[in-house]
Amino acid sequence: MARRRFYASPNNIADSLVTLSIHETHHLIHVLRMTPGDEAFVFDGCGREFRCRFRKIEATQALLEIEGTLSDVVESPVQLTLAQALAKGEKFDFIIQKATELGVVSIVPLTTRFADVRLDDQQKHKRVERWRRISLEATKQCGRRRLVEITTPRTLKEFILERETAIDSEIHRTLLFTEQGGIPIGEALADLPSPAQICALVGPEGGWGDDELEAMTGCGCRAVTLGPRVLRTETAALVAITLIQHTLGDLSRRVVEKPGP
């Protein structure tokens, strides 16, 4: 039976008790139809997960008692940021969901020259809320314990400027994935420290503009090829993440179960 997992912020975890939000309580009662005494698992979005026992409903919120802490490793050793050009329809939702499952730590939506999506401030706010909900559900499903940071969409120019002016930036390498040529992924990832912090830039359906490529390579991005075929933006994103995780992350790591106390 799959674990019945719930999210609770660290502020809702005190001593040996967890208080679920109204939304998570609704899922526990009305979707999963759990009853007092049932086992549940709660993660705090910061890396911890607890084995719990559902005790009761108090003031419309579920109370769970912590019985143990899980000690197995589920997060990737690679601190991977996906800087992804906006895509139309449900494509970006799909990218958010799958990037979360594959272990990225943050996602930066980008407005680029040939992207077909333009958002005003209100639309940006609503989309970010939606993306964060999608990412949270993916986190619950795939067994991760850290929430993915999803920023407000920004222009490529703003993204580059932030990277250039960030005093505390610890990104070891920024990879620019492009259909216009580049070095193989193995060469691009050579000589990186472990654990590594990487940013992967993936363009829109219409590709990168020449001026965008020049600006990105000019600030130290390494152009990387994904082969001779032109990939859709959602395909390119998942291939790029998978290759990085396979080479430096945990997709090729043998999993050993470590039960909690």
Number of C-alpha atoms within 10 A of each C-alpha: 3 5 13 15 22 23 23 17 15 13 9 14 18 10 7 12 17 25 21 23 18 13 10 18 20 16 14 20 13 10 10 11 9 16 14 13 13 12 18 19 22 26 26 20 19 13 13 15 26 22 20 23 22 21 16 15 16 9 8 13 16 21 22 26 21 21 15 16 17 15 14 13 14 15 18 18 16 20 19 25 24 26 24 26 30 27 22 13 9 9 15 19 19 16 24 28 20 21 25 25 18 22 27 24 20 20 24 21 25 26 24 23 18 15 18 14 15 13 12 7 10 8 11 17 14 10 17 16 14 13 20 19 14 17 25 22 17 20 26 22 15 15 15 25 21 21 22 22 14 19 17 14 24 16 14 20 15 13 17 14 12 12 16 12 9 9 8 7 11 11 14 13 17 25 24 25 25 21 19 15 13 16 14 13 20 12 9 19 20 10 8 13 10 10 13 17 19 21 22 23 25 26 28 23 19 13 22 22 13 9 10 15 16 12 15 20 15 10 13 13 20 21 22 24 20 20 14 9 8 14 15 14 22 23 13 23 24 18 14 22 22 18 16 21 21 13 16 21 23 19 16 10 9 7 11 8 9 10 10 13 9
